[in-house]
Amino acid sequence: MIPRTLTRRRFLRGTGVTLALPFLESVHPVSARDNESPTPRRMLLISNNLGVLPKQFFPETPGRDYQLSPYLQDLAEFRDDFTVISGLSHPDVDGGHSTENCFLTAARGPTKSGFRNTISLDQLAAQRLGPVTRFPTLNLGVNIDKANRSLSWTRDGVLLPAEDSASTLFRKMFVQGDPLAVKRQLYKLNERASILDTLLDDTRQFRRALGRDDQSRLDQYLTSVREIEQRLDVTGQWELRPKPTTDEQPPPNIRDQKQFFEKFDLMLSIARLAFETDSTRIVTLMVDAFATPPFKLHPEKNTTDGYHNLSHHGQSEVKVQQLIDTDHQQMMMLHKLFSQLAETREDEDRLLDRTMILFGSNMGDSNTHDNTNLPILLAGGGLRHGQHLAFRRDQNQPLSNLYVTMLQHLHIETNSFGSSTGNLNELTR
């Protein structure tokens, strides 16, 4: 007999599984497409949550004949392979550092009571593309505060923790487990599937006792359960396939947060290896500068303050010079990445031409907690680069317009994302 009401006890019996579901989504995004594009396209999304010094980053003139800014001079060799964009931000996403989790979601009002995040660009792309690689996405971090920060969020607004250990990621990608280890992993996957089966049986019997709105919510929930069942099945299939091999040596496990640049460089190397071996086609990397203590600028020189205190420089010459040095080193790491992807061939193309690399931040100016005119650089992907797209700095265009173009370039049919009002197809024509 179906109960007329759901008691609190009976409802809570299922919430243990319900609360666990978003964490499964971090490994097994939705399987939604059967037909893979003949030409693989990839996407690396990088955000430093304290940004860069805007005057050093943005060119003074727009168009194709713009003069490279001091930071962009570090990338001069690849001028025709990247576009710098000014005058972009997320509408109604302000409040200083609280915006860091919204960089890839564009969710409005992060400081408002009851705020709930929305799906991030990477997770939406993974859902639409389907399980074409072993890892639908990789979510990486540098000095990340795992409990509070991430670029990746599920469609239910749940944070997907980032992995900040390069050695752990390397093992996941390349170290083949022994047959017993594979068997244990398959058992765990089957056990999870049986839990989901039980949950489905429990919830179906309640449906007729619910009101229309609650039935709709339950249907959405059951759809999520079915999607996770599909992901578990796909993951089980990948467990039976051999992992790719690489000539690269396993990276060291750097725990010292002071080795900021070394950790950043290792994570970029992991992203490159993932693309080279087609282990995934979507990678996010959150550089948690906010959580970074005083760090090594050079082998024999440390910063005088933590990264956050440096960002609130108040025009202090000592702090500004340290930030300029830091930003230049980040640009040089991008240069190294561009060079490696340009030297790697996939069929007749450079890997750089099949990989979009977005570098940006939720902070336009950390010194003043400004969340407008965000520093945005998009490289690679075979797009129409070599330009400075300049929009009004007093009336920004939505950053999500760029995200729409990036999704479309991944062969995903969509005309909207987040707060978008159109696209940035200046990059494609």
C-alpha positions, -999 to 999 in steps of 0.1 A, spaced: 0 0 0 14 34 -9 15 58 20 -5 90 17 23 111 31 61 109 33 73 108 68 105 126 77 121 93 87 112 76 53 124 107 34 158 108 52 163 71 45 171 79 9 191 112 14 223 94 21 223 82 -15 209 115 -28 237 136 -13 263 113 -27 250 116 -63 268 148 -72 301 134 -62 296 106 -87 291 132 -114 326 144 -109 339 113 -126 310 102 -148 294 130 -168 262 124 -188 263 102 -218 244 122 -244 259 117 -279 265 86 -299 281 103 -329 316 116 -323 331 144 -344 357 131 -369 381 158 -358 386 158 -320 383 193 -304 395 200 -269 392 227 -242 415 238 -214 399 263 -190 423 281 -166 414 307 -140 436 325 -114 412 337 -88 432 369 -81 437 377 -118 465 398 -132 474 435 -132 450 450 -158 473 478 -170 500 453 -178 477 429 -195 453 448 -218 465 464 -250 457 501 -255 444 497 -290 418 473 -305 417 453 -337 443 433 -355 471 459 -355 471 464 -318 503 468 -299 512 440 -276 509 449 -239 539 441 -216 524 407 -206 514 397 -241 549 404 -253 558 372 -236 535 354 -260 546 374 -291 557 342 -309 520 331 -309 504 364 -317 484 348 -345 473 319 -322 455 339 -295 429 366 -290 428 390 -261 393 403 -251 385 433 -230 351 445 -218 337 411 -207 321 402 -173 293 382 -158 261 403 -152 251 405 -116 281 385 -105 299 408 -81 310 408 -45 348 405 -49 362 371 -41 328 354 -37 326 354 -75 355 329 -79 331 299 -81 310 315 -108 337 320 -134 325 291 -155 289 291 -144 278 328 -146 254 322 -118 239 355 -106 241 370 -71 268 349 -54 265 371 -22 228 369 -19 210 348 7 201 313 -7 225 316 -36 229 283 -55 254 278 -82 245 264 -117 263 240 -141 297 250 -153 309 252 -189 330 221 -187 303 199 -172 277 210 -197 302 203 -225 310 169 -211 273 160 -208 266 170 -244 297 153 -259 292 120 -241 318 94 -230 342 95 -259 373 94 -236 383 76 -204 378 107 -184 350 130 -196 367 158 -178 397 164 -155 392 191 -128 426 203 -116 438 228 -90 469 246 -78 471 252 -40 433 247 -41 410 250 -11 391 218 -20 362 223 4 353 258 -9 366 264 -44 363 248 -78 357 257 -114 335 227 -119 299 225 -107 271 201 -114 237 212 -128 224 209 -93 249 235 -81 272 211 -63 310 217 -61 331 191 -78 364 189 -58 396 196 -78 426 173 -77 458 191 -68 483 162 -69 500 157 -102 514 123 -92 479 111 -83 466 123 -117 495 106 -135 487 73 -118 450 75 -128 459 82 -164 488 59 -170 494 33 -143 475 1 -151 461 -17 -121 467 -54 -116 438 -77 -124 428 -79 -88 427 -41 -85 406 -39 -116 382 -65 -102 379 -46 -70 370 -14 -89 344 -32 -110 329 -46 -78 327 -11 -63 309 1 -95 285 -28 -94 278 -21 -57 270 15 -65 246 5 -92 228 -19 -69 223 10 -44 208 31 -72 185 3 -81 172 1 -45 168 39 -45 147 37 -77 125 10 -62 119 31 -30 111 63 -48 87 49 -75 63 37 -49 59 72 -34 52 90 -67 14 87 -68 12 101 -32 29 134 -43 15 166 -56 22 178 -91 52 200 -83 68 172 -61 62 147 -89 81 169 -113 110 173 -88 110 135 -83 110 129 -121 140 152 -124 157 133 -97 150 99 -112 163 111 -145 196 120 -127 197 85 -113 193 69 -147 220 91 -161 244 80 -133 235 43 -140 246 49 -176 279 65 -165 286 36 -142 282 12 -171 305 33 -193 331 35 -165 330 -3 -161 338 -7 -198 368 17 -195 381 -3 -166 385 -33 -189 405 -14 -215 443 -9 -212 455 26 -203 476 46 -227 514 47 -223 538 77 -221 575 82 -222 571 110 -196 585 102 -161 560 103 -132 559 138 -117 570 145 -81 543 151 -55 548 187 -45 530 195 -12 548 228 -4 524 256 -14 554 280 -16 564 261 -48 536 279 -66 551 280 -101 564 244 -100 529 232 -91 513 253 -118 537 240 -144 531 204 -134 494 208 -138 498 223 -172 519 193 -181 492 169 -169 467 187 -190 490 185 -220 496 147 -215 458 142 -211 452 158 -245 482 141 -262 469 106 -251 432 116 -257 425 106 -221 401 135 -219 391 165 -241 381 189 -214 403 201 -185 397 228 -159 425 243 -138 418 266 -109 448 285 -96 439 293 -61 461 323 -56 438 334 -27 450 304 -6 486 307 -16 510 319 12 543 337 6 559 318 -23 591 315 -43 595 341 -69 629 328 -78 651 300 -63 667 324 -38 638 349 -34 604 347 -17 575 371 -19 572 395 11 535 386 15 509 359 6 494 362 -29 462 377 -15 480 405 4 501 412 -26 470 417 -47 458 444 -24 489 464 -32 475 499 -27 500 510 -54 529 499 -32 559 497 -56 573 467 -38 541 447 -41 533 458 -76 568 447 -88 563 413 -72 530 409 -89 544 420 -123 572 394 -119 545 367 -109 523 376 -139 552 374 -163 561 340 -151 525 328 -156 526 342 -192 559 323 -198 542 291 -186 515 297 -211 541 302 -238 557 269 -229 523 252 -231 515 268 -265 550 257 -278 545 221 -267 510 218 -282 523 235 -314 551 209 -317 528 180 -312 510 167 -343 476 150 -345 471 137 -380 478 168 -402 471 194 -375 490 209 -346 475 198 -313 473 236 -305 449 240 -335 425 214 -319 427 227 -284 411 259 -271 429 274 -241 411 300 -221 431 319 -195 412 344 -173 399 353 -139 367 363 -120 386 394 -108 391 424 -131 411 442 -105 418 424 -72 432 456 -56 397 472 -57 376 439 -57 364 448 -91 346 421 -110 342 439 -144 365 440 -174 378 405 -167 412 396 -182 404 371 -209 427 354 -234 416 326 -257 442 307 -277 443 278 -301 414 257 -314 419 268 -350 398 299 -344 403 333 -361 429 348 -337 455 376 -339 432 403 -326 422 424 -296 384 423 -293 375 454 -273 341 460 -258 329 489 -237 345 489 -203 317 509 -188 290 485 -202 305 451 -205 293 423 -228 285 390 -210 314 366 -208 289 338 -215 287 350 -251 322 337 -255 312 305 -238 285 300 -264 310 303 -292 333 279 -275 305 253 -271 295 257 -307 331 252 -317 331 219 -299 302 208 -322 276 213 -295 244 227 -307 234 256 -285 225 292 -287 228 301 -250 247 296 -218 243 313 -185 236 350 -190 245 351 -227 228 375 -250 244 362 -282 279 349 -292 314 361 -301 315 347 -336 340 374 -345 363 344 -336 349 322 -363 345 344 -393 
